[in-house]
């Protein structure tokens, strides 16, 4: 469910509160996934920059990598299939913002499943 951020809440992860999460490189997703062993963790941007390609949008890489923890169905021995990284890197995904209550994930799960195959 989409909505507006109440004016009394501080800004969150996103500098630009509206729109979709920018696409990233699949290899950057893999690097962040490997860095934390499949655990979604919040840490300083410099840690992410150290494992991503130069100029990578590390906030978007972190956000997309954190969605991997919800996709256990496509894991083999605790690692996502390559198709998951390829699709997740560019799949349309809404930004989740402070103060907004959602019903479900911030992307079309059925379409995501179709694209993974």
DAMOFEN-V532824 format. One record per pair of residues at least 12 apart in sequence whose C-alpha atoms are under 10 Angstrom apart, sorted by the first residue. I is the first residue (numbers start at 0). J is the second residue. If there is no record, write none. Layout:
BEGIN
i = {I/I}
j = {J/J}
END
This chain:
BEGIN
i = {0/0/0/0/0/0/0/1/1/1/1/1/1/1/1/1/2/2/2/2/2/3/3/3/3/3/3/4/4/4/4/4/4/5/5/5/6/7/8/8/9/9/10/10/11/11/11/11/12/12/12/12/12/12/12/13/13/13/13/13/13/15/16/16/16/16/17/17/17/17/18/18/18/18/19/19/19/19/19/19/19/19/19/20/20/20/20/20/20/20/20/20/20/20/20/20/20/20/21/21/21/21/21/21/21/21/21/21/21/21/22/22/22/22/22/22/22/22/22/22/22/23/23/23/23/23/23/23/23/23/23/23/23/23/23/23/24/24/24/24/24/24/24/24/24/24/25/25/25/25/25/25/25/25/25/25/25/26/26/26/26/26/26/26/26/27/27/27/27/27/27/27/27/27/27/27/27/27/27/28/28/28/28/28/28/28/28/28/28/28/28/28/28/28/28/29/29/29/29/29/29/29/29/29/29/30/30/30/30/30/30/30/31/31/31/31/31/31/31/31/31/31/31/31/32/32/32/32/32/32/32/32/32/33/33/34/34/34/36/36/37/37/37/37/37/37/37/38/38/38/38/39/39/39/39/39/39/39/40/40/40/41/41/41/42/43/44/44/44/44/45/47/47/48/59/59/60/60/62/62/62/63/63/63/63/63/63/64/64/64/66/66/66/66/67/67/67/67/69/70/70/70/73/73/80/81/82/82/82/83/83/83/83/83/84/85/85/86/86/86/86/87/87/87/90/90/90/90/90/91/91/91/91/91/92/92/92/92/93/93/93/94}
j = {99/100/101/102/103/104/105/93/94/95/96/99/100/101/102/105/96/98/99/100/101/16/17/96/97/98/99/16/17/96/97/98/99/97/98/99/98/98/97/98/97/98/96/97/95/96/97/98/58/59/62/94/95/96/97/58/59/94/95/96/97/94/94/95/96/97/93/94/95/96/91/92/93/94/59/90/91/92/93/94/95/105/106/56/58/59/60/62/63/88/89/90/91/92/93/94/95/105/56/58/59/60/63/88/89/90/91/92/93/94/55/56/59/60/63/87/88/89/90/91/92/52/55/56/57/58/59/60/61/63/84/85/87/88/89/90/51/52/55/56/60/84/85/87/88/89/60/64/81/82/83/84/85/86/87/88/89/50/51/52/60/81/84/85/88/47/48/50/51/52/53/55/56/57/60/61/64/84/88/50/51/57/59/60/61/62/63/64/65/67/83/84/85/87/88/50/51/60/64/78/79/81/84/85/88/47/49/50/51/52/60/64/46/47/48/49/50/51/57/60/61/63/64/65/60/61/64/65/67/68/78/79/84/50/78/46/47/50/77/78/64/65/67/68/77/78/79/64/65/67/68/61/62/64/65/66/67/68/61/64/65/61/62/65/61/57/56/57/58/61/57/60/61/60/88/94/87/88/92/94/95/84/87/88/89/90/92/84/87/88/87/104/105/106/79/83/84/87/104/83/108/112/112/115/115/115/114/115/116/111/112/114/115/116/115/114/115/111/112/114/115/111/114/115/106/107/110/111/114/105/106/107/110/111/104/105/106/107/105/106/107/106}
END
